């Protein structure tokens, strides 16, 4: 789990959640959600697994939303689109109704 200024700004509460495709039910990413409330966006620095998405935060070629690939399920369903949040962090804006979330109880990562 990452502990930084964003976690402290949201009350110090975080949990690891699984984000899956609503169409086919497959697991897409593991994400560390900070604070309470609904999930509207996924910051790339909070994606824990799989490596395909978790290593995007370290790619020097990705500086703008246009450089970031969309969040796509194996079935072809687009779950989220790239964006830059007001604080400058790159994120995926999630499409309502195209994803489902569940709490990751054992904190194991997705292996793809």
N, C-alpha and C positions, 0 to 999 in steps of 0.2 A: 504494500500500500504506500502511496506517495503522501508525504506530509510536507506541505508547503504553505505559502501565504494564502492560496485559494481555499485550502481546507480550513485554515484558521478563520478566514473571513466568513465562512458559512457555518460557524458554530462548532467546528471540530468533529462533526459527525460524518462518517462516510461508510459506504457499503459497496461490495462488489456485486454487480448485477449481470445477468446474461441477457443479451439482446438477440432475439431471433426473428425470423421472417414469419409474418402472419399468414402468408399464402401457403408455404410448404412446411413450415414448422422447424426448419433447420436453424441451428445456432450460428450466429454471424460473428459476434464479438463478445468479449468480457470487458466490462467498463466499470471504472471506479466513480461512483456518483457521490458527490459531496452535498451535504445539506438535505433539506426536506423539499418536497414538492414534486411536480411532474417532470418527466424527462423531455425536454424540448430540443436539446442539442447535445452532441457528444464532442468534447474537445479532444483533439488528437493526442495531447499529452496525458490523457487519462485512459486511453485504450490500453488494456493489459495484454490481450491476446486476440487473434492469432498474430504471428509475426508480420504477416502481410500488411496489417494495419498498424500494429504497435511500433514498427520501425519507421513509420512515416515522419514521426517527430524529429528524427535524427537526420533526415535526408536534407542536405544543403540546397538541393534544387527546388525544394518546395518552400516558396515564400509568399505566394498569393493563392487565393482560392482557386484560380484557374489551373494551377499546377497540381492540385489535389484531386485524385480520382474519386468518383462517386462511391458511396457505400452501397455495394450491390451484393445480393444473395446469389448463391449458386444456381438458383432457378431463373435468374435474370431480372428479378424484381428489384427496382431501385428503392432503397430504404431511406437514404439521406443524400443531401446535396452539400457541396462544399460552401463554406462561408467564412468570413472573418468577423469575429465578435468585436464589440466596441472597445474592449481592452487590448485588442491586437492579436489575440490567440486564434489560430485556425480551428475550425470545428465542422461538424456535420450537422446540418439542420435536418431533423428527422421528420419524415412525412407521417402525419397522424393516420393511424389505421393500417399502416404497412408493416409495423413491427410489434412485437410483444416482448415484455420484460418479465424477468423472474429473478428472485434473489438467489445468488450463488451461495449455497449453504456451506459447501466444503472448500471454497476458495481455490478450486482447481481451474486451470486455464483451458481454453479451447485448443485442441490440437488439429491443425489443418495443414 
